Amino acid sequence: MGLWIAKENTELLGGKISLESKKNEGTTFFVTLPYTPIESYEDPNHPDSSFKEYEETDLHKCNILIAEDEEINFLYLEILLRKHINLNCNIFHAKDGAEAVAICKDNDEIDFVFMDLKMPLMDGFEAVKLIKEFRPELPIIAQTAFSSKKDKEKVFASGFSGFLSKPISKESLSDVLNLQKEQKRIKESINFRN
């Protein structure tokens, strides 16, 4: 199962997976991924880590924050959003919950957040609680490998707007985005009538 997930993620990222095997010695797997360096800068409120911003030269439709401590999971979600769903957006990256809170405080233009639940320094549950204190309407989607009914109930009780189970598929990501877009349209319609 793990090898299949690694193969799928590697190919989605445009890479290759190969192996070398020697009798009575074992097997070594190699993952080769294309890499394009990006600029990073320090958040003054979080001096021990940095967050990355991806900007496009043309007008963007939205600003998305991905709070994810695993770089491969971040890249996977970014590729799904940009190349498979073709979403035109700026993408910000937080490596832990404290960084996610700081980015949302410093940038009121963040439209949408994907939040991993298990991160260092501050987990997703604590981060969503703090963010909702100053951005109560901001859609924040939980992303986790745990997907039992009890897990989902805890996620929604904590203030998350949606839930994505890892590994995230293009279809489940599209469904969550479409649902959030529809809910926003309904809210705007209600506000307009009032």
Secondary structure, DSSP 8 states (H G I E B T S, - for coil): -HHHHHHHHHHHTT-EEEEEEETTTEEEEEEE-------EEEETTEEEEEEEEE--SS--SEEEEEE-S-HHHHHHHHHIIIIIS---EEEEEESSHHHHHHHHHH-TT--EEEEESS-SSS-HHHHHHHHHHH-TT--EEEEES---HHHHHHHHHTT-SEEEESS--HHHHHHHHHHHHHHHHHHHHHHHH-
